[in-house]
Structures are given as C-alpha cells and as structure tokens.
C-alpha cells in the first residue's frame, strides 16, 4: 500500500497583459520517495521511524558476482558481509548489528517480494579440524538480473512484522515485473577471470634432507623452482542472461533466463547454475482484482567445493611440498599397476604426518559432485474493495532437491578409503510453504491526517529430509554403486525427519500522520511456533512503536525558506521494538523428545526436556536522523542503537548416568550498541556528474550476563555456566561473543624457568585460559565514487575493516614444515628469541606450532574493493534498433593497501557464528578482472 500524491503550485502576480513566460521554480522539498518495507508494504521514506537503505538492481549487476550479496559489501551501513572461502557458489555470512544469539542463528532473514524464505545452508564448523566445505545457500542462487531493488532493514524495528527472525535484520528483495508497452528484450553477458589475491609468503632456498618431508635441510645451491602460487589456475566465470518484458494495460509478462558457468582456481573445481523465471501480472473486474503469479526453476551443480582443513584439500600438499623435491613430477599423479589392474596414486612425500595426498589425486580421484534442483511458485491475489481498502492473499512454495556423491578411488590413503575405494550417495529435500492474507486500509482525513492500517495472519512451514548410504567398496575397485559397497562396514545416513517446523502468526500495523510531517507507527505480532509446543508459553507477542518528525516541515514558512539553500530536509526518528526467536532446535519440550535409532540400537536421550522453554527475546532502541543539505547535493544519515537479547540458550553436559547427554539453561543477556553513518554527495556540472557515498559502522558487543548456580535437574548439583568454552572462543560475563582465548603455554620448571636443550622442542602445558583477541571489528568502512560524462560511467570503491584479530594455523604449519619465508629469515639470522632464550629456528617453530597465541594477527585491512569503467554507445549508431549498448571492464580486490595478516582477514571458513577469524588452509581470496556487455531491443 502507498499514498504518494505530490502536487506543485506556484503563485504568479499579473502586472499587465503582456505575454507570460512561466518557469517552474525548483521544488526544494525532495519528492516523496516510496520504499518497500516489511511484508511488501509500500511506505513513504520520510514516514519511516527506522533505518532503511535501498540499493537499485543496477548497482548489484554493475560488478557481477555469482552470489549477489557479495556485491553489497561496503555499499550500506550496519551490515558486516564476509565471503566464504569456498569460492564461486559458496555462501556468504551477513550479520547486522552484531551477534545477538549464542545458540541460535545470527545471519539475516531474506525476504523476496514480501515473503520470507528459508535460506538453508550448512553453517557448522569453526574453521579448525580436518576439513570442511562451506555450502551454498538459498539466496545465492537467485539471478541478480531479476532484482528490481533491494532494501536493507538493519534493525528489528524495521523488520518487526516478520517476527521470530526479525532480530537479525532483513534483506528485502523486490523482483522485476513485466511492463506495459512494446516488447523489450535486455541481454547481459560477462566474463570474469580470477587469480589468488592474498597468500602466505614462502621460501624456496632451503631444501629437505633425503627421506624427510620437512624443509629444514641445507641451503640449496640453486633455489627451488616450485612456487605454490603456480598450483592455482586462472579461474573463469561466464555469466549470460536475458529478460523479456511485454504487456498491455491489463496484462504484463516478464520472462528471464540466465546461466553461470565457472571453473575455479583449484583443479577440477566447478560451479554451474541455470535460472528460468516466468512472471505474469493481470487485472480483472474493472481493475479491482489483480493477480500476480510467478514460477522459477534453478539448476545448480558443484564439484569439489572445499573451504578449509587438511583432508581433501589440495592446497595442503601444494603448500607443504618439500623444497628439495621436484613438484613437476607430481602432476603425473597416478601410475598403472599391472598386478592390481588399475591406476595407483603417486605421491613422493607420503602422508607427511598429516594424511596429505597428491593435490591432483584429490582433484580428480576424490570426487564430490553435488546437484540441486529448486522449484519456486508464487501467487498474489489482491482485490480493491474501495479506493482505500483492499484485501490480499499470497502463497509461496519453494522446494529444493539435492543429490551428492563421494567417490574415493582405490589407493586413496587408508584413512579415507579401503583398498578398493569408497562410495557414498545421499539425497535431501528441503521444502518451504508460506501463505498469508492481509487487509489493507489507506485513507486521507481532513486533508492533514492520514492513516495506513494493515492486519493479517500467516502460516509457514520448513521441512528437511535426507537419506544416504555408503562405505568401502567390496569386490570391484572403483565401481561406485550400492551393490559394490561392503554392507558389513557400510553406514546409513539420515538428516531431518525431526526438524520440521511450523509457525502461525497474526500481525497488524498502523501508521498515523499529521500534515505529512509527524508520523506515528505501531506494530504488533503474535507467533505460535512449533518449537514451543507443550511449553508454558506457546505464543510469542512482540510490539514496536516508532515516531518520526520532519523538522523542516514543522518550521514557519519564512524560516524554512531562509534556510532551504543550506538545509532542505531534516528528519529525526526513534523507535522501540521487542522481537522473539523460538530457537532453532526441535524436540526440547515435553512430549516432543524421541529416542534416535543408531545402527539398529536405541540411543539415549540427547536433551533434558524444558517445560518452561521460552523464546529468545530481543529489546531494541533506535534513534536517528536523515538530512539533505545544499540544495540536496549532500545527504547525511546517522543511527544509534542498542539491543539486548535475553533468554539465551546455554548448553551444559550431563553425566551419562542421568540418561541424557545435555541440558539447556535459559539465561543471559547479550548487548549490542552501535552507530551507523551514511554521508553522500551528488553534484552535476554541465555534462559531468560526480557522486560519492561514505558508510561507517561500529558495533560493540558485550555479554552482560550468563548463568551461575544452575541446578542439575537429575542430581541436584549446582553448575556454573558463567564461563563457557566454544572451540577457540570463550563466553564470559563482561566479555563478548567473538572473544578469542588460548589455554596452552610454554612449560616452565618448578623454579619458573623455561628449560631448553638445543635440537629439541620445548614442552607445552595447559594453563588458565587467557584472552588473545576478538574477531569483532571496531569499524567497517566503505567509500564509493561515481563519475558520469556523456555516456562514460566509472566507479571505484574502497573498503576498510578497522580492529579485530585473526589466527592463522596455516602460517603455524608452514613455519613448522620450514616452507615459510619467516622460517628462512630465521635461519639467515641463526636463531629466534623465546623470551630471553636463543632457540634454533626448527626447535622454536616446533614448540609454538600448537600455541595459537603466537599466531594472532590484526584483522585491520584497507583495500580497493572494486573499480569499473564503461561506455554507453549512442542508440543512433545502431539505427535505434539495438539500444542502451554498454561495454565495461571491472575488477575486484584490485589492491590490498594495508594488511598484516598472512591471509585475507575478510574470508571466513564457515558462515556460522563461531566460524570466524581462523585460517587453517583456507582457499585464498581472489582478485578478479571482468568484461561486460549489455544491450537491449
């Protein structure tokens, strides 16, 4: 719904009867812009009591990315965007206003055409361990050329009508429709090339001793020719799309199709995606009835996606390869064995103490293909009862079916496969259903009052089910079928089945305005999520209230006119919101807990039931201003906020005799405070236009309270949950979600000295955990410049992350194996100081290998994020048949201006809450160069 009536008037005094030349004066009041907010409700931008930032679809496709969310980085305030290390097709971590939930989800909610979608992704893993791949995600497979505009709702006040997931903010996507008029065809084609951006520094002057895979040998007469950077290929991504729009006054149609075909920087890493969309909008019954329907299909294919870790990661062998050996021979990664009758892996260094394999064997003989088919159906039926009252119903079905295989050929190292190989197949379905009905009222009263009221109910359901089977091959080597799997050692895999969730909701909002200058907004929503069934509070209610005032509209006319050349628009806004989240787990309440069957046996209960399970509750305050200065050439927006999230779900182990593995305690308070700033300038000088936007975001996270003296419900013992370890993170009262801790140090003797014998490493010991940093930045900054002159358009964008820390286990491993530049420099010096002890370099790096505190780096980095230049050719060159022909070149990650970490600190191994700030053989980030061609008919 929107009310957007703009009138212009200008008083003219007739002095005589001479002919008049009338020129409309500049309207110093900026035209009322309409933005799309929660549930697809259209509202005047000046009426909003919270921060909403809009991004046009063209801004997402000027510099293309297979996952369009990466294109938002630096363009909006209040959003922290981190690209996963999986490369093309991988997921992206998007967090607004800090981590709020300890056990729950902190990534944003995505909404497409007013309807929330389940953005399924594997966010497990913390970047450590043997290995893992960051999966793709639902939002990543949308075609960015189908996006008309995108709204960023950074706070819960903006998204309160979405209920349970609103605390994390919303990315609201509005897709394109058909338009009235002649048929229009738009075509877009681009090709992009990628190379490694930030990599560790290696040495090639010291070799290895014969029979030893560590490169701690003598200095070689001739430096090794092996450079790990040479292992990577030039990745290539081809992106082609078209869309067709046509229609009459009564019926409009939109059709689009796109294809993304990519080969990664790592051998045999591939990603392909194909999108097809059909949308039709029609009016009936004298234009009172509007039907909007769409259907979309997405086909995705991945091969050998890897993000981090040592298993099935080809870069491990490439990085650690002994410098005295010939890597060229390893490219012939298999040799035919006459006795066995098949090709065997060839890899001179062996397992290297870490089960390392030939990188090319991993790429071509440890195959992990995955295919996904996604079907989306959408319908919106609206009936206008009167000019100011309508009723609308919407529904959406979104189903994804995936298949994956894991094929490990014979002679794969025995840790991963039997003598004849190993095979696993699995499939999974992820189904989403959504429906709502709304009544919308929008009416002007007495010329100075206006009311917009919306009320409705909704239903949504998410369901995941998956099955798999696999094991070592029994009879025929490399015959990857179920019938060849050794059933005696095979395993059955199941996912979902107990994870279906449903939610019923009732909601309402009201906006009351006076004289288009004062706006009061009230919302309320009640949810009944299935996760809270049989609990004492099955319903969650959350309200919000907001007030905005257009100060410049409240001033006397004479004063307003006198200041308008300097200050043309000034709005102050404030809001208070409560939202709740029913936690992501099922089976915690009485009557919903069931035993699992594992390998034919009944497993013990996992969780102790919580009869008083409550939803997490977030209370948020927000205050901000929006202003336009100097004839609207300068814009300034500032928002300050505070949110507190209560009823945190804290996990505690229970003794085996209790019959349960864990119990959850609800307590705690996590606070986030911050500021969001956007400063813009846009000025035209004749044919030349210059525009720039600066964004700055700062968020301070603090754990105000956890839990202590918690009674074990079985034994009655008291438990202390005021200090919780989660991997390399610790949660402590007064600390923050994201604080890094270490709990090991160099061992000291009884007299407090460190004993050292040359040629030996020094022992390490456990110690009281101590803080070594935080993954949370102090500031995220973005600065974009745009230039336009007679069809030439150019832009550059700089981004910066100020503050925070990261840990590099990769660097620790390179140092230990003697392949890093640091280890060579130490050998040139002859020693390394550990306190006041001179240690031999090999002893030193062998000692500190497992001590994270020695490998903490500043995450501060400044870079030239992207740049592009293009030219729109005159239509007359093509006889006005082909129109809007634009050719452009662009690049991303072009220049790392400042960075002290041995890898790109903006990369993340996992898109979950505790997967940040740790590099353990993550794939490097990429620098890309691309060429784009767009035209229409």
KASULNOR-V305975 format. One record per backbone hydrogen bond with DSSP energy under -0.5 kcal/mol. CO is the residue of the C=O (numbers start at 1). NH is the residue of the N-H. Records with the same first field share a line. If there is no record, write none. Layout:
CO: NH  NH
This chain:
4: 6
12: 14
13: 15
20: 22
21: 23
26: 28
28: 30
31: 33
33: 45
35: 37  43
37: 40
38: 41
41: 37
43: 35
44: 47  48
45: 48
50: 52
51: 154
53: 152
55: 150
56: 59  60
57: 60  61
58: 62
62: 64
66: 68
67: 70
68: 71
69: 72
70: 73
72: 75  76
76: 79
78: 97
79: 81
80: 95
82: 93
83: 908
84: 87
87: 90
91: 84
92: 94
93: 82
94: 108
95: 80
109: 171
110: 117
111: 113  173
112: 115
115: 112
117: 110  119
118: 120
120: 138
121: 123
122: 135
130: 310  311
132: 307  308
133: 135
135: 91
137: 140  141
138: 141
139: 142
142: 144
143: 146
144: 147
146: 148  176
148: 57
149: 174
150: 55
151: 153  172
152: 53  154
153: 170
155: 158  159
156: 160
157: 160
158: 38
159: 162
160: 163
162: 165
163: 166
165: 168
166: 169
168: 96
169: 109
170: 153  172
171: 111  173
172: 151
173: 113  175
174: 148  149
181: 247
184: 245
185: 937
186: 243
187: 935
188: 241
189: 933
190: 239
191: 931
192: 237
193: 929
194: 235
195: 927
197: 199
201: 821
204: 224
205: 220
207: 217
209: 212
214: 209  216
218: 207
225: 227
227: 230
228: 231
229: 232
233: 235
235: 194
236: 263
237: 192  239
238: 240  261
239: 190
240: 259
241: 188
242: 257
243: 186
244: 255
245: 184
246: 253
247: 181
250: 283
251: 248
252: 281
253: 246
254: 279
255: 244
256: 277
257: 242
258: 275
259: 240
260: 273
261: 238
262: 271
263: 236
265: 233
266: 269
268: 270
269: 264
270: 303
271: 262
272: 301
273: 260
274: 299
275: 258
276: 297
277: 256
278: 295
279: 254
280: 293
281: 252
282: 291
284: 288  289
285: 288
288: 290  384
289: 284
290: 292  382
291: 282
292: 380
293: 280
294: 378
295: 278
296: 376
297: 276
298: 374
299: 274
300: 372
301: 272
302: 370
303: 270
307: 923
308: 132
310: 313
312: 314
313: 316  317
314: 318
315: 319
316: 320
317: 321
322: 325
325: 327
326: 329
327: 330  331
328: 331
329: 332
331: 333
333: 346
335: 344
336: 338
337: 341  342
342: 337
344: 335
347: 350
349: 352
351: 354  356
358: 362
359: 363
360: 364
361: 365  366
362: 366
365: 409
367: 407
368: 304
369: 405
370: 302
371: 403
372: 300
373: 401
374: 298
375: 399
376: 296
377: 397
378: 294
379: 395
380: 292  382
381: 393
382: 290
383: 385  391
388: 442
389: 385  386
390: 440
391: 383
392: 438
393: 381
394: 436
395: 379
396: 434
397: 377
398: 432
399: 375
400: 430
401: 373
402: 428
403: 371
404: 426
406: 408  424
407: 367  409
408: 422
409: 412
413: 416  417
418: 421
420: 410  478
421: 418  473
422: 408
423: 471
424: 406
425: 469
426: 404
427: 467
428: 402
429: 465
430: 400
431: 463
432: 398
433: 461
434: 396
435: 459
436: 394
437: 457
438: 392
439: 455
440: 390
441: 453
443: 451
445: 448  449
446: 448
448: 515
449: 445
450: 513
451: 443
452: 511
453: 441
454: 509
455: 439
456: 507
457: 437
458: 505
459: 435
460: 503
461: 433
462: 501
463: 431
464: 497
465: 429
466: 495
467: 427
468: 493
469: 425
470: 491
471: 423
472: 486
475: 477
476: 479
478: 480
479: 481
481: 484
482: 485
484: 474
485: 487
486: 489  490
491: 470
493: 468
495: 466
501: 462
502: 530
503: 460
504: 528
505: 458
506: 526
507: 456
508: 524
509: 454
510: 522
511: 452
512: 520
513: 450
514: 517  518
517: 550
518: 514
519: 548
520: 512
521: 546
522: 510
523: 544
524: 508
525: 542
526: 506
527: 540
528: 504
529: 532
530: 533
532: 535
540: 527
542: 525
543: 578
544: 523
545: 576
546: 521
547: 574
548: 519
549: 551  572
550: 553  554
551: 554  555
556: 560
557: 561
558: 562
559: 563
560: 564
563: 566  567
564: 631
566: 568  630
569: 628
570: 551  552
571: 626
572: 549
573: 624
574: 547
575: 622
576: 545
577: 620
579: 618
581: 616
588: 610
589: 592
596: 598  603
597: 599
598: 601
601: 598  603
605: 661
606: 661  662
609: 611
610: 613
611: 536
613: 537
616: 581
617: 646
618: 579
619: 644
620: 577
621: 642
622: 575
623: 640
624: 573
625: 638
626: 571
627: 636
628: 568  569
629: 633  634
630: 633
633: 682
634: 629
635: 680
636: 627
637: 678
638: 625
639: 676
640: 623
641: 674
642: 621
643: 672
644: 619  646
645: 670
646: 617
648: 650  667
650: 665
652: 663
655: 658  660
656: 659
659: 605
661: 654
662: 608
663: 652
665: 650  667
667: 648
668: 647
669: 671  704  705
670: 645
671: 702
672: 643
673: 700
674: 641
675: 698
676: 639
677: 696
678: 637
679: 694
680: 635
681: 692
683: 690
684: 686
685: 688
687: 790
688: 685
689: 788
690: 683
691: 786
692: 681
693: 784
694: 679
695: 782
696: 677
697: 780
698: 675
699: 701
700: 673
702: 671  704
703: 734
705: 669
706: 668
707: 721
710: 719
712: 716
717: 712
719: 710  721
721: 707
722: 733
724: 731
726: 729
728: 741
729: 726
730: 732
731: 724
732: 735
735: 703
736: 738  739
738: 775
739: 730
740: 772  773
742: 770
743: 767
745: 765
749: 752
753: 749  755
756: 758
757: 760
763: 747
765: 745
770: 742
773: 740
774: 805
779: 802
780: 697
781: 800
782: 695
783: 798
784: 693
785: 796
786: 691
787: 794
788: 689
789: 792
791: 793  872
792: 789
793: 870
794: 787
795: 868
796: 785
797: 865  866
798: 783
799: 863
800: 781
801: 803  861
802: 778  779
804: 859
806: 857
807: 809  919
808: 812
809: 813
810: 814
811: 815
812: 816
813: 817
814: 818  819  820
815: 818
817: 215
819: 203
820: 824
821: 825
822: 826
823: 827
824: 828
825: 829
826: 830  831
832: 839
833: 835
834: 836  837
837: 834  839
839: 832
840: 844
841: 845
842: 846
843: 847
844: 848
845: 849
848: 851
850: 852
851: 854
852: 855
853: 856
855: 808
857: 806
860: 900
861: 801
862: 897  898
863: 799  865
864: 894  895
865: 893
866: 797
867: 891
868: 795
869: 889
870: 793
871: 873  887
874: 877
875: 878  880
876: 879
878: 881  882
881: 883
883: 936
884: 886
885: 873
886: 934
887: 871
888: 932
889: 869
890: 930
891: 867
892: 928
895: 864  897
898: 862
903: 905
904: 907
908: 85
912: 915
915: 909  910
917: 807
918: 920
919: 809  810
920: 309
925: 197
927: 195
928: 892
929: 193
930: 890
931: 191
932: 888
933: 189
934: 886
935: 187
936: 883
